[in-house]
Amino acid sequence: MKKFLGFLVIATLSLTAQADEYFVGGRDFYDTMEQYNQACDDVCEKPFFHTIVYSNGKSSGLLTKYDLDRLNKIMIHQSNIWADTILEGDYQSEGDTRLDEVVAIFKSSNLIGYKITYSEKAWDTASCDFDYEDESEDKYQDCTEGRIVESSFVSKDFKTYFRDDNAMAEFFD
């Protein structure tokens, strides 16, 4: 019985640490994005191609404000998992998560989804003598500053989204 309860607790914790959402057809979308990742390492191979539709706060006009709002909500949902992943280690972050880039992904001539890249200001607390009790504004002054960056795939109907296994949350200074 103890083993079963232990398994149940671990399974429950694992489920709570998931930010990804799958809707009807989500598994097919996941498989297609795996094919896209393989076909578009540096330059895309047919039938895939992609184009940047949003970068550094500027839209190419191919996304509506409504679309950007939905992508921003997904970005926030996805980055919330960092508290249970990268921020459990030697990193601290503060401030708003920023949508850095949106790439529209096509198979043949059909839009199949987006790849969003988002980031948040962060510090490597292993690089300094960090005091977790310090409430002052200069508590990070000796720590290496950078950003936590991650990417996710989002279906064109915005109902299925999941982190890109090749671009999970990582600190860059």
Secondary structure, DSSP 8 states (H G I E B T S, - for coil): -HHHHHHHHHHHHHHHT---B--TTHHHHHHHHHHHHHHTSSS--TTEEEEEEEETTEE-SSS-HHHHHHHHHHHHHHHGGGGGTGGGSSEEE-S--EEEEEEEEEETTEEEEEEEEEEEEEEEGGGTT--TT--STTTTTTSEEEEEEEEEEEETTSS-EEE-TTS--EEE-
